[in-house]
Amino acid sequence: MQDWLKMSAAQLGRGIAMGEIDPVALTETYLAAIDSHPVANTIYTQVTRDRALAEARAAQDRATAGLRRSPLDGVPISWKDLFDSAGVATESGSDLLKGRVPDHDALVLETATAMGAVCLGKTHMSELAFSGLGLNPIKKTPPCINDREAVPGGSSSGAATSVAFGLAAGAIGSDTGGSVRIPAAWNDLVGLKTTAGRVSLEGVVPLCLKFDTIGPLARTVEDAALLLQLIEGTTTAPDLDGVSVEGKRFADLRTIVQEDLAPEVAAAHSMALDRLRDGGAEIVPLEVPTLPEAMGLSPILFTTEAYGLWKDVIEAMPQLMFPEILARFRTGAEFSGADYVAAWAKLEQVRLDWDQAVAGYDAVLAPAAPILPPNLARLESDHAYYVTSNLMALRNTRVANLMGVCALSLPTGRPSCGLQVIGQPDCEEALLRIGAGVEAALA
């Protein structure tokens, strides 16, 4: 049974369908693993044991009757602590929301449950989702799978580590500036950032509503595709049969994203491109001259909206916050409404430039994160190191958020070095198919 903890979610689902895996025994195996794991309390905020077992028993009955609702019916997954869950605290990693217990599930959790998902519990995260590092001195900071002295990436830190440490078969997180892809990259997972507006945010604690997105963290691209199907409640998953990079044309983005790379990241990116070429792909260097202008708008666009949403709550009890997160929120007060409107007008123009520049490519490639996971202790004691590390962690992933597109982070085979595959808006199915081909080439 312990091998179940290493299997992909898709493999577990197929085992249930074939009668080889009992959903109750599977869920009990995951719950036992959580109970016995030395860092589980830094990963899970709440373990919803009774709910998980009840959902597993229902999945067992459906499997016996041949009435499974989805390929992942009966498979246990975790949920980031910003998805409302009925009767269970949802605090978004912050003491500002301490004791907040919703009456209803978030729509995505409700939908996934209706499709047969088993909810193992809620996972730790960066405070109010406003950091790419995963450091949370207010609550808990999970360790990185590759370096126990380093942070795991955020803000979906517990979501990623629940999968990386074998304590969930898959996880659902959120991505506003990289919060799915950074922890996916640093923990050698697949992370999917969906297009803004594609997956419902109803019942999700917000950060920046114009940029907030929901997406899965998983062991494989197939798992990510099935988890997307699960949270959307659709009956069909993207077709990943016969995937290959042969004949594909990829743009290797050079503007900004390849500056000041950690040597390990640069080597992993070069190796990944070589493997794609070996698989028959064409890779063309790409510069987007107006992209730096869009990146420069980030402080206005993200912090203004975040502070606008949270100002009253924050300023009523600022002493409850981690000072680094508090300071980042407060920078949103430095900009006017006119600044914000002008920034959005400029961003829309750069998005048009981007669309024109990437037309004709199957996808755009970039290192997922330009740095390796920073040291946890130093982040807590060195302000300059924290600020620099947080900005660098988010730099490359933020491109896809600003451009309004979907994106994947895939493991390269080098520890904590992910390859980002950037697609087109609302083209997740095409991106997942391309990603599966890239995954096969990298393997």
C-alpha positions as CSV (number, residue, x, y, z in Angstrom):
1,M,0.0,0.0,0.0
2,Q,2.9,2.4,0.7
3,D,3.5,2.4,-3.1
4,W,0.2,4.2,-3.4
5,L,1.9,7.3,-1.9
6,K,4.3,7.4,-4.9
7,M,1.8,6.8,-7.6
8,S,0.3,9.5,-9.8
9,A,-3.3,10.6,-9.2
10,A,-4.2,9.2,-12.7
11,Q,-2.6,5.8,-11.8
12,L,-4.6,5.7,-8.5
13,G,-7.8,6.6,-10.4
14,R,-7.2,3.8,-12.9
15,G,-6.5,1.4,-10.0
16,I,-9.9,2.3,-8.4
17,A,-11.7,1.9,-11.8
18,M,-10.1,-1.6,-12.2
19,G,-11.1,-2.7,-8.7
20,E,-7.4,-2.9,-7.6
21,I,-7.5,0.0,-5.2
22,D,-10.1,0.6,-2.5
23,P,-10.8,4.3,-2.0
24,V,-11.2,3.9,1.7
25,A,-8.0,2.0,2.1
26,L,-6.3,4.5,-0.1
27,T,-7.6,7.4,2.0
28,E,-6.6,5.7,5.2
29,T,-3.1,5.2,3.8
30,Y,-2.8,8.9,3.2
31,L,-4.2,9.9,6.6
32,A,-1.8,7.5,8.3
33,A,1.1,9.0,6.3
34,I,0.1,12.5,7.4
35,D,-0.2,11.4,11.0
36,S,3.3,9.9,11.0
37,H,5.2,12.4,8.9
38,P,7.6,14.7,10.9
39,V,6.7,17.9,8.9
40,A,3.0,17.3,8.3
41,N,2.0,20.0,10.7
42,T,4.0,22.5,8.7
43,I,2.1,21.4,5.5
44,Y,-1.5,20.9,6.7
45,T,-3.4,23.6,8.6
46,Q,-6.3,21.2,9.1
47,V,-6.7,17.5,8.3
48,T,-10.4,16.8,7.5
49,R,-10.4,13.2,8.5
50,D,-14.1,12.6,8.9
51,R,-14.9,14.3,5.6
52,A,-12.2,12.4,3.8
53,L,-13.4,9.0,5.0
54,A,-17.0,9.8,4.3
55,E,-16.2,10.9,0.8
56,A,-14.0,7.8,0.3
57,R,-16.8,5.5,1.4
58,A,-19.1,7.1,-1.1
59,A,-16.5,6.7,-3.8
60,Q,-16.1,3.0,-2.9
61,D,-19.9,2.6,-3.3
62,R,-19.8,4.3,-6.7
63,A,-16.9,2.2,-7.8
64,T,-18.6,-1.0,-6.8
65,A,-21.8,0.0,-8.7
66,G,-19.8,1.2,-11.8
67,L,-21.0,4.8,-11.3
68,R,-17.7,6.6,-10.9
69,R,-18.1,10.3,-11.7
70,S,-14.6,11.2,-13.0
71,P,-11.2,9.6,-13.5
72,L,-10.2,10.9,-10.1
73,D,-13.3,9.7,-8.2
74,G,-12.0,8.4,-4.9
75,V,-8.5,10.0,-5.1
76,P,-7.4,12.1,-2.1
77,I,-6.2,15.7,-2.7
78,S,-5.4,18.7,-0.6
79,W,-6.6,22.3,-0.7
80,K,-4.8,25.6,-0.1
81,D,-6.2,27.4,2.9
82,L,-7.9,30.1,0.9
83,F,-10.7,27.9,-0.4
84,D,-13.7,28.1,1.8
85,S,-14.6,24.8,3.4
86,A,-17.9,24.4,5.3
87,G,-17.3,24.1,9.1
88,V,-13.5,24.2,8.8
89,A,-11.3,27.2,9.4
90,T,-10.2,29.0,6.3
91,E,-7.7,31.7,7.3
92,S,-5.6,32.4,4.2
93,G,-2.4,32.0,6.2
94,S,-3.2,35.1,8.3
95,D,-4.1,35.8,11.9
96,L,-6.2,38.6,10.5
97,L,-8.7,35.9,9.6
98,K,-8.1,33.7,12.7
99,G,-11.2,31.7,13.6
100,R,-12.9,32.4,10.3
101,V,-15.1,29.3,9.6
102,P,-17.2,29.5,6.4
103,D,-20.7,28.0,6.1
104,H,-20.2,26.7,2.6
105,D,-17.5,25.2,0.4
106,A,-15.9,27.3,-2.3
107,L,-17.5,26.5,-5.7
108,V,-14.4,24.7,-6.9
109,L,-14.3,22.5,-3.8
110,E,-18.0,21.9,-4.1
111,T,-17.5,21.0,-7.8
112,A,-14.6,18.7,-7.2
113,T,-16.4,16.9,-4.4
114,A,-19.4,16.4,-6.7
115,M,-16.9,14.8,-9.2
116,G,-15.7,12.4,-6.5
117,A,-12.6,14.0,-5.1
118,V,-11.6,13.1,-1.5
119,C,-10.7,16.2,0.6
120,L,-7.7,15.4,2.9
121,G,-7.6,18.9,4.4
122,K,-6.3,22.4,4.0
123,T,-2.6,23.4,3.5
124,H,-0.4,26.2,4.7
125,M,0.4,29.2,2.5
126,S,2.1,32.6,2.4
127,E,0.1,35.2,4.4
128,L,-2.9,36.3,2.3
129,A,-1.1,34.8,-0.7
130,F,1.2,37.9,-1.1
131,S,4.6,36.3,-1.5
132,G,6.3,33.9,-3.8
133,L,8.6,32.5,-1.2
134,G,6.3,30.4,1.0
135,L,7.7,31.9,4.2
136,N,5.1,32.4,6.9
137,P,6.4,33.1,10.4
138,I,2.8,33.8,11.6
139,K,1.6,30.3,10.8
140,K,3.9,27.6,9.4
141,T,6.6,27.3,6.7
142,P,6.9,23.9,5.0
143,P,10.4,22.8,4.0
144,C,11.4,22.5,0.3
145,I,11.6,18.9,-0.8
146,N,15.2,19.4,-2.0
147,D,16.6,21.5,0.8
148,R,15.1,21.3,4.3
149,E,16.8,24.6,5.2
150,A,15.1,26.5,2.4
151,V,11.6,27.8,1.7
152,P,9.4,25.8,-0.6
153,G,8.0,28.6,-2.8
154,G,4.7,30.2,-2.4
155,S,2.2,31.2,-1.9
156,S,0.9,27.6,-2.5
157,S,3.6,26.3,-0.2
158,G,1.7,23.6,1.6
159,A,-0.2,22.6,-1.6
160,A,3.1,21.8,-3.3
161,T,4.8,20.1,-0.4
162,S,1.7,18.0,0.4
163,V,2.3,16.3,-3.0
164,A,6.1,16.4,-3.0
165,F,6.3,14.7,0.4
166,G,3.7,12.1,-0.5
167,L,0.9,13.4,1.7
168,A,-1.6,14.0,-1.1
169,A,-2.0,12.6,-4.6
170,G,-2.6,16.2,-6.0
171,A,-3.3,19.7,-4.7
172,I,-5.3,22.7,-5.6
173,G,-3.6,26.1,-5.2
174,S,-3.9,29.6,-6.6
175,D,-1.6,31.7,-8.8
176,T,-1.7,35.6,-8.9
177,G,1.9,36.2,-9.8
178,G,3.4,32.7,-9.8
179,S,2.0,31.1,-6.6
180,V,1.4,27.7,-8.3
181,R,4.4,27.6,-10.6
182,I,7.1,28.7,-8.2
183,P,6.5,26.0,-5.6
184,A,5.9,23.5,-8.4
185,A,9.4,24.4,-9.8
186,W,11.2,24.3,-6.5
187,N,9.6,21.0,-5.5
188,D,10.0,19.2,-8.9
189,L,6.2,19.2,-9.7
190,V,3.9,20.1,-12.5
191,G,2.0,23.4,-11.8
192,L,-0.7,24.8,-14.0
193,K,-1.7,28.5,-14.0
194,T,-5.0,28.9,-15.6
195,T,-6.3,31.9,-17.5
196,A,-7.8,34.6,-15.3
197,G,-11.6,34.1,-15.3
198,R,-11.6,30.5,-16.4
199,V,-12.1,28.9,-13.0
200,S,-14.6,30.4,-10.6
201,L,-13.2,32.4,-7.6
202,E,-16.5,32.1,-5.7
203,G,-15.7,31.3,-2.1
204,V,-12.0,31.9,-2.6
205,V,-10.2,34.5,-0.3
206,P,-9.0,37.1,-2.8
207,L,-5.7,38.9,-3.3
208,C,-6.0,40.7,-6.6
209,L,-9.2,39.8,-8.4
210,K,-8.0,40.8,-11.8
211,F,-5.0,38.4,-11.6
212,D,-6.1,35.7,-9.2
213,T,-6.3,32.2,-10.8
214,I,-6.8,28.7,-9.5
215,G,-4.7,25.7,-10.6
216,P,-3.4,22.3,-9.7
217,L,-0.1,21.1,-8.5
218,A,0.7,17.5,-9.4
219,R,3.2,14.8,-10.2
220,T,2.5,14.7,-14.0
221,V,0.9,16.7,-16.8
222,E,-1.8,14.1,-17.0
223,D,-2.6,14.6,-13.3
224,A,-2.8,18.4,-13.9
225,A,-5.2,17.8,-16.7
226,L,-7.4,15.5,-14.7
227,L,-7.4,17.9,-11.7
228,L,-8.4,20.8,-14.0
229,Q,-11.3,18.6,-15.2
230,L,-12.2,17.9,-11.6
231,I,-12.4,21.5,-10.4
232,E,-14.3,22.6,-13.6
233,G,-16.7,19.7,-13.4
234,T,-16.3,18.7,-17.0
235,T,-16.9,15.2,-18.3
236,T,-13.8,15.1,-20.6
237,A,-10.2,15.8,-20.0
238,P,-7.7,17.0,-22.6
239,D,-6.5,14.3,-25.0
240,L,-2.9,13.6,-24.3
241,D,-2.5,10.5,-26.5
242,G,0.3,10.5,-29.0
243,V,2.0,13.7,-27.7
244,S,5.4,14.7,-29.0
245,V,7.5,17.8,-29.5
246,E,8.5,16.8,-33.0
247,G,7.7,19.5,-35.5
248,K,6.8,22.0,-32.7
249,R,8.0,25.5,-32.8
250,F,8.9,27.1,-29.5
251,A,10.0,30.6,-28.7
252,D,12.8,30.8,-26.1
253,L,12.0,34.1,-24.4
254,R,15.1,36.2,-23.8
255,T,13.7,39.5,-22.6
256,I,14.2,39.9,-18.8
257,V,13.6,36.2,-17.9
258,Q,17.2,35.0,-18.6
259,E,19.0,37.8,-16.8
260,D,20.9,37.0,-13.6
261,L,20.0,33.3,-13.5
262,A,21.4,31.1,-10.9
263,P,24.1,28.9,-12.6
264,E,22.1,25.7,-11.8
265,V,18.9,27.3,-13.4
266,A,20.8,28.4,-16.5
267,A,22.3,24.9,-16.9
268,A,18.9,23.2,-16.5
269,H,17.3,25.6,-19.0
270,S,20.0,24.9,-21.6
271,M,19.7,21.2,-21.0
272,A,16.0,21.3,-21.4
273,L,16.2,23.1,-24.7
274,D,18.7,20.6,-26.0
275,R,16.4,17.7,-25.1
276,L,13.5,19.5,-26.9
277,R,15.7,19.9,-30.0
278,D,16.7,16.3,-29.8
279,G,13.0,15.5,-29.8
280,G,12.5,17.3,-33.1
281,A,11.4,20.8,-31.9
282,E,12.5,24.0,-33.4
283,I,13.5,26.7,-30.8
284,V,13.8,30.3,-31.8
285,P,15.1,33.1,-29.6
286,L,12.5,35.8,-28.8
287,E,12.7,39.3,-27.6
288,V,9.6,41.4,-26.7
289,P,10.8,45.0,-26.5
290,T,7.8,46.3,-24.6
291,L,7.7,43.6,-22.0
292,P,10.0,45.5,-19.5
293,E,7.4,48.3,-19.6
294,A,4.7,45.9,-18.5
295,M,6.9,44.4,-15.8
296,G,7.6,47.9,-14.5
297,L,3.8,48.3,-13.9
298,S,3.7,45.4,-11.5
299,P,3.9,47.5,-8.2
300,I,1.0,49.6,-9.4
301,L,-1.2,46.8,-10.7
302,F,-0.8,44.2,-7.9
303,T,-0.2,46.2,-4.8
304,T,-2.9,48.8,-5.5
305,E,-5.6,46.2,-5.9
306,A,-4.4,44.1,-3.0
307,Y,-4.3,47.0,-0.6
308,G,-7.6,48.3,-1.9
309,L,-9.2,44.9,-1.0
310,W,-7.5,44.5,2.3
311,K,-6.8,48.0,3.6
312,D,-9.6,48.2,6.2
313,V,-8.9,44.7,7.6
314,I,-5.1,45.3,7.7
315,E,-5.1,48.7,9.3
316,A,-7.5,47.6,12.0
317,M,-4.9,45.1,13.3
318,P,-1.6,45.6,11.5
319,Q,0.3,44.1,14.4
320,L,-1.0,40.7,13.6
321,M,0.9,40.6,10.3
322,F,4.3,39.5,9.2
323,P,6.1,42.9,8.8
324,E,7.4,42.0,5.3
325,I,3.9,41.2,4.0
326,L,2.4,44.2,5.7
327,A,5.0,46.5,4.1
328,R,4.3,45.0,0.7
329,F,0.6,45.6,1.0
330,R,1.1,49.2,2.2
331,T,3.0,50.1,-1.0
332,G,-0.4,50.0,-2.7
333,A,-1.2,53.3,-0.9
334,E,1.5,55.1,-2.8
335,F,-0.4,55.1,-6.1
336,S,-3.4,57.1,-7.2
337,G,-6.5,55.9,-9.0
338,A,-5.2,57.7,-12.1
339,D,-1.9,55.8,-11.8
340,Y,-3.8,52.5,-11.7
341,V,-6.0,53.3,-14.7
342,A,-3.1,54.5,-16.7
343,A,-1.1,51.3,-15.8
344,W,-4.0,49.1,-17.1
345,A,-4.2,51.1,-20.3
346,K,-0.4,50.5,-20.9
347,L,-0.7,46.9,-20.0
348,E,-3.4,46.3,-22.5
349,Q,-1.2,47.7,-25.2
350,V,1.8,45.5,-24.2
351,R,-0.6,42.5,-24.3
352,L,-1.3,43.3,-27.9
353,D,2.4,43.5,-28.6
354,W,2.9,40.2,-26.9
355,D,0.1,38.5,-28.9
356,Q,1.7,39.7,-32.1
357,A,5.2,38.6,-31.0
358,V,4.3,35.1,-30.0
359,A,2.0,34.4,-32.9
360,G,3.2,31.4,-34.9
361,Y,4.8,29.6,-32.0
362,D,3.3,26.5,-30.3
363,A,4.4,27.9,-26.9
364,V,6.9,30.3,-25.2
365,L,9.6,28.8,-23.0
366,A,11.4,30.4,-20.0
367,P,13.0,29.3,-16.7
368,A,10.1,29.0,-14.2
369,A,12.1,30.7,-11.4
370,P,15.5,32.4,-11.9
371,I,16.8,31.5,-8.5
372,L,17.0,28.4,-6.3
373,P,15.0,28.2,-3.1
374,P,16.4,30.8,-0.6
375,N,17.5,30.0,2.9
376,L,14.7,30.2,5.4
377,A,16.6,31.5,8.4
378,R,18.3,34.3,6.4
379,L,14.9,35.4,5.0
380,E,13.6,35.9,8.5
381,S,16.7,37.9,9.6
382,D,17.8,39.8,6.5
383,H,15.3,42.4,5.1
384,A,17.2,43.1,1.9
385,Y,17.7,39.4,1.2
386,Y,13.9,38.9,1.7
387,V,12.9,41.7,-0.7
388,T,15.4,40.7,-3.4
389,S,14.6,37.0,-3.1
390,N,10.8,37.6,-3.3
391,L,11.0,39.9,-6.3
392,M,13.4,37.5,-8.1
393,A,11.3,34.4,-7.3
394,L,8.2,36.1,-8.9
395,R,9.9,37.7,-11.8
396,N,9.6,35.1,-14.5
397,T,6.2,33.7,-13.6
398,R,4.7,37.2,-13.5
399,V,5.1,37.4,-17.2
400,A,2.2,35.0,-17.8
401,N,0.0,36.8,-15.2
402,L,0.6,40.2,-16.8
403,M,0.0,38.9,-20.3
404,G,-3.2,37.2,-19.3
405,V,-2.3,33.8,-20.5
406,C,-2.1,30.2,-19.1
407,A,1.2,28.6,-18.2
408,L,2.8,25.4,-16.9
409,S,5.9,24.7,-14.9
410,L,7.5,21.3,-15.5
411,P,10.4,19.6,-13.8
412,T,13.6,19.6,-15.8
413,G,15.2,16.7,-13.9
414,R,17.5,19.1,-12.1
415,P,16.5,19.7,-8.5
416,S,14.3,22.9,-8.0
417,C,14.8,24.0,-11.6
418,G,11.5,24.2,-13.6
419,L,10.8,24.9,-17.2
420,Q,7.9,27.3,-17.8
421,V,5.8,26.7,-20.9
422,I,3.6,29.7,-21.7
423,G,0.4,29.3,-23.8
424,Q,-2.4,31.4,-25.1
425,P,-5.4,32.8,-23.2
426,D,-8.1,30.1,-22.5
427,C,-6.1,27.5,-24.4
428,E,-5.4,25.2,-21.4
429,E,-6.2,22.1,-23.3
430,A,-3.7,22.9,-26.1
431,L,-1.1,23.9,-23.5
432,L,-1.5,20.6,-21.5
433,R,-1.1,18.6,-24.7
434,I,2.1,20.6,-25.5
435,G,3.2,20.2,-21.9
436,A,2.8,16.4,-22.1
437,G,5.0,16.3,-25.1
438,V,7.6,18.5,-23.4
439,E,7.4,16.3,-20.3
440,A,8.1,13.2,-22.4
441,A,11.1,14.9,-24.1
442,L,12.6,16.0,-20.8
443,A,12.1,12.5,-19.3
